[in-house]
Amino acid sequence: MNLTPAEFRTGQHSVPLHLQEELPDCCPGCPYLAQEEFTVCFIDAPFYLHCVYSWTEPDHEKLPPCLQDERP
């Protein structure tokens, strides 16, 4: 899984917690990185990481690290 920051930022992709090293380099420590537990009993890895930036009202004072280089 080679997600780009833009792909992950859409909120449509999740990364299992045990594979967090596959997150884009700018994601660890991001305030929009969220962890969620899926309680379906047949899932081997119930904890997933995803980006909630696109799910929230944008706070332009708190840009995610992946967008800070794109500031005008």
N, CA and C atoms as an extended XYZ file, in Angstrom:
216
Properties=species:S:1:pos:R:3:atomname:S:1:resname:S:1:resid:I:1 pbc="F F F"
N         0.855       -1.173        0.000 N   MET     1
C         0.000        0.000        0.000 CA  MET     1
C         0.900        1.235        0.000 C   MET     1
N         0.842        1.982       -1.065 N   ASN     2
C         1.616        3.212       -1.188 CA  ASN     2
C         0.659        4.376       -1.379 C   ASN     2
N         0.118        4.859       -0.284 N   LEU     3
C        -0.810        5.985       -0.343 CA  LEU     3
C        -0.039        7.291       -0.415 C   LEU     3
N        -0.524        8.187       -1.253 N   THR     4
C         0.035        9.530       -1.258 CA  THR     4
C        -0.685       10.320       -0.166 C   THR     4
N        -0.091       11.413        0.314 N   PRO     5
C        -0.790       12.235        1.302 CA  PRO     5
C        -2.168       12.693        0.802 C   PRO     5
N        -2.282       13.031       -0.468 N   ALA     6
C        -3.567       13.489       -1.006 CA  ALA     6
C        -4.612       12.377       -0.977 C   ALA     6
N        -4.210       11.158       -1.299 N   GLU     7
C        -5.143       10.027       -1.255 CA  GLU     7
C        -5.599        9.749        0.174 C   GLU     7
N        -4.658        9.742        1.106 N   PHE     8
C        -4.997        9.443        2.497 CA  PHE     8
C        -5.858       10.555        3.096 C   PHE     8
N        -5.591       11.798        2.712 N   ARG     9
C        -6.310       12.953        3.243 CA  ARG     9
C        -7.790       12.946        2.864 C   ARG     9
N        -8.187       12.209        1.837 N   THR    10
C        -9.590       12.152        1.437 CA  THR    10
C       -10.454       11.499        2.506 C   THR    10
N        -9.858       10.715        3.390 N   GLY    11
C       -10.618       10.021        4.424 CA  GLY    11
C       -11.253        8.739        3.940 C   GLY    11
N       -10.973        8.342        2.723 N   GLN    12
C       -11.555        7.133        2.164 CA  GLN    12
C       -10.670        5.910        2.339 C   GLN    12
N        -9.470        6.096        2.875 N   HIS    13
C        -8.537        4.995        3.059 CA  HIS    13
C        -8.207        4.855        4.538 C   HIS    13
N        -8.062        3.623        4.975 N   SER    14
C        -7.645        3.342        6.348 CA  SER    14
C        -6.415        2.451        6.314 C   SER    14
N        -5.581        2.593        7.319 N   VAL    15
C        -4.376        1.779        7.442 CA  VAL    15
C        -4.460        1.044        8.774 C   VAL    15
N        -4.303       -0.280        8.768 N   PRO    16
C        -4.314       -1.000       10.038 CA  PRO    16
C        -3.223       -0.464       10.969 C   PRO    16
N        -3.539       -0.374       12.241 N   LEU    17
C        -2.604        0.184       13.218 CA  LEU    17
C        -1.263       -0.542       13.178 C   LEU    17
N        -1.280       -1.849       12.996 N   HIS    18
C        -0.018       -2.587       12.994 CA  HIS    18
C         0.809       -2.333       11.725 C   HIS    18
N         0.245       -1.635       10.747 N   LEU    19
C         0.974       -1.271        9.530 CA  LEU    19
C         1.170        0.239        9.428 C   LEU    19
N         1.188        0.926       10.569 N   GLN    20
C         1.276        2.383       10.548 CA  GLN    20
C         2.531        2.916        9.877 C   GLN    20
N         3.558        2.081        9.728 N   GLU    21
C         4.761        2.539        9.026 CA  GLU    21
C         4.477        2.757        7.541 C   GLU    21
N         3.332        2.301        7.052 N   GLU    22
C         2.951        2.513        5.659 CA  GLU    22
C         2.213        3.838        5.439 C   GLU    22
N         1.964        4.580        6.507 N   LEU    23
C         1.357        5.905        6.373 CA  LEU    23
C         2.318        6.829        5.637 C   LEU    23
N         1.798        7.819        4.919 N   PRO    24
C         2.697        8.821        4.352 CA  PRO    24
C         3.559        9.443        5.467 C   PRO    24
N         4.777        9.816        5.148 N   ASP    25
C         5.741       10.316        6.140 CA  ASP    25
C         5.241       11.511        6.944 C   ASP    25
N         4.369       12.312        6.375 N   CYS    26
C         3.907       13.513        7.059 CA  CYS    26
C         2.777       13.247        8.052 C   CYS    26
N         2.239       12.043        8.099 N   CYS    27
C         1.052       11.758        8.918 CA  CYS    27
C         1.296       11.575       10.424 C   CYS    27
N         2.354       10.888       10.849 N   PRO    28
C         2.526       10.729       12.297 CA  PRO    28
C         2.610       12.097       12.988 C   PRO    28
N         1.848       12.253       14.033 N   GLY    29
C         1.823       13.522       14.761 CA  GLY    29
C         0.831       14.533       14.215 C   GLY    29
N         0.151       14.212       13.122 N   CYS    30
C        -0.821       15.133       12.544 CA  CYS    30
C        -2.062       15.190       13.432 C   CYS    30
N        -2.612       16.390       13.673 N   PRO    31
C        -3.807       16.485       14.520 CA  PRO    31
C        -5.049       15.864       13.880 C   PRO    31
N        -5.006       15.584       12.605 N   TYR    32
C        -6.156       14.997       11.910 CA  TYR    32
C        -6.047       13.479       11.756 C   TYR    32
N        -5.011       12.862       12.302 N   LEU    33
C        -4.866       11.412       12.250 CA  LEU    33
C        -5.697       10.807       13.371 C   LEU    33
N        -6.634        9.956       13.005 N   ALA    34
C        -7.551        9.376       13.990 CA  ALA    34
C        -7.433        7.858       13.985 C   ALA    34
N        -7.720        7.280       15.130 N   GLN    35
C        -7.715        5.826       15.287 CA  GLN    35
C        -9.144        5.378       15.569 C   GLN    35
N        -9.548        4.315       14.922 N   GLU    36
C       -10.905        3.806       15.112 CA  GLU    36
C       -10.847        2.292       15.275 C   GLU    36
N       -11.715        1.779       16.116 N   GLU    37
C       -11.800        0.335       16.309 CA  GLU    37
C       -13.039       -0.180       15.591 C   GLU    37
N       -12.819       -1.169       14.745 N   PHE    38
C       -13.929       -1.850       14.090 CA  PHE    38
C       -14.220       -3.106       14.899 C   PHE    38
N       -15.445       -3.279       15.305 N   THR    39
C       -15.791       -4.365       16.217 CA  THR    39
C       -16.333       -5.606       15.513 C   THR    39
N       -16.149       -5.692       14.221 N   VAL    40
C       -16.579       -6.880       13.492 CA  VAL    40
C       -15.687       -8.040       13.927 C   VAL    40
N       -16.285       -9.141       14.300 N   CYS    41
C       -15.541      -10.221       14.941 CA  CYS    41
C       -14.560      -10.947       14.031 C   CYS    41
N       -14.710      -10.881       12.726 N   PHE    42
C       -13.810      -11.628       11.836 CA  PHE    42
C       -12.625      -10.807       11.339 C   PHE    42
N       -12.450       -9.604       11.827 N   ILE    43
C       -11.316       -8.764       11.432 CA  ILE    43
C       -10.113       -9.099       12.314 C   ILE    43
N        -8.982       -9.398       11.676 N   ASP    44
C        -7.758       -9.719       12.425 CA  ASP    44
C        -7.173       -8.499       13.112 C   ASP    44
N        -7.267       -7.354       12.467 N   ALA    45
C        -6.692       -6.119       13.004 CA  ALA    45
C        -7.818       -5.106       13.191 C   ALA    45
N        -8.395       -5.037       14.377 N   PRO    46
C        -9.580       -4.183       14.549 CA  PRO    46
C        -9.295       -2.678       14.626 C   PRO    46
N        -8.035       -2.267       14.819 N   PHE    47
C        -7.725       -0.838       14.943 CA  PHE    47
C        -7.155       -0.315       13.634 C   PHE    47
N        -7.727        0.798       13.168 N   TYR    48
C        -7.314        1.404       11.911 CA  TYR    48
C        -7.055        2.889       12.107 C   TYR    48
N        -6.152        3.427       11.294 N   LEU    49
C        -5.841        4.855       11.281 CA  LEU    49
C        -6.410        5.462       10.001 C   LEU    49
N        -6.968        6.636       10.129 N   HIS    50
C        -7.446        7.349        8.959 CA  HIS    50
C        -7.361        8.852        9.195 C   HIS    50
N        -7.428        9.591        8.113 N   CYS    51
C        -7.351       11.050        8.179 CA  CYS    51
C        -8.762       11.619        8.234 C   CYS    51
N        -9.009       12.505        9.188 N   VAL    52
C       -10.332       13.106        9.315 CA  VAL    52
C       -10.351       14.561        8.845 C   VAL    52
N        -9.291       14.996        8.174 N   TYR    53
C        -9.239       16.391        7.697 CA  TYR    53
C       -10.431       16.717        6.805 C   TYR    53
N       -10.777       15.830        5.892 N   SER    54
C       -11.888       16.103        4.965 CA  SER    54
C       -13.249       15.930        5.633 C   SER    54
N       -13.295       15.360        6.830 N   TRP    55
C       -14.555       15.130        7.542 CA  TRP    55
C       -14.929       16.303        8.434 C   TRP    55
N       -14.007       17.192        8.656 N   THR    56
C       -14.233       18.303        9.579 CA  THR    56
C       -14.336       19.618        8.815 C   THR    56
N       -14.852       20.621        9.477 N   GLU    57
C       -14.851       21.964        8.904 CA  GLU    57
C       -13.399       22.424        8.859 C   GLU    57
N       -12.875       22.764        7.702 N   PRO    58
C       -11.459       23.140        7.620 CA  PRO    58
C       -11.098       24.291        8.560 C   PRO    58
N       -10.055       24.093        9.309 N   ASP    59
C        -9.498       25.110       10.201 CA  ASP    59
C        -8.195       25.557        9.547 C   ASP    59
N        -8.253       26.653        8.842 N   HIS    60
C        -7.096       27.066        8.060 CA  HIS    60
C        -5.913       27.498        8.918 C   HIS    60
N        -6.120       27.645       10.201 N   GLU    61
C        -5.003       27.925       11.102 CA  GLU    61
C        -4.268       26.640       11.463 C   GLU    61
N        -4.941       25.496       11.332 N   LYS    62
C        -4.339       24.198       11.662 CA  LYS    62
C        -4.296       23.332       10.417 C   LYS    62
N        -3.447       23.698        9.492 N   LEU    63
C        -3.289       22.887        8.298 CA  LEU    63
C        -2.569       21.595        8.658 C   LEU    63
N        -2.933       20.497        8.012 N   PRO    64
C        -2.183       19.268        8.241 CA  PRO    64
C        -0.774       19.415        7.673 C   PRO    64
N         0.188       18.684        8.200 N   PRO    65
C         1.565       18.804        7.714 CA  PRO    65
C         1.691       18.591        6.201 C   PRO    65
N         0.830       17.756        5.627 N   CYS    66
C         0.916       17.489        4.187 CA  CYS    66
C         0.510       18.687        3.333 C   CYS    66
N        -0.171       19.667        3.917 N   LEU    67
C        -0.566       20.868        3.166 CA  LEU    67
C         0.258       22.092        3.514 C   LEU    67
N         1.081       22.019        4.531 N   GLN    68
C         1.838       23.204        4.948 CA  GLN    68
C         2.817       23.671        3.888 C   GLN    68
N         3.341       22.766        3.080 N   ASP    69
C         4.251       23.176        2.013 CA  ASP    69
C         3.522       23.829        0.856 C   ASP    69
N         2.191       23.686        0.808 N   GLU    70
C         1.405       24.253       -0.281 CA  GLU    70
C         0.841       25.630        0.050 C   GLU    70
N         1.158       26.173        1.227 N   ARG    71
C         0.652       27.506        1.603 CA  ARG    71
C         1.174       28.557        0.656 C   ARG    71
N         0.319       29.514        0.294 N   PRO    72
C         0.766       30.582       -0.626 CA  PRO    72
C         1.789       31.501        0.022 C   PRO    72
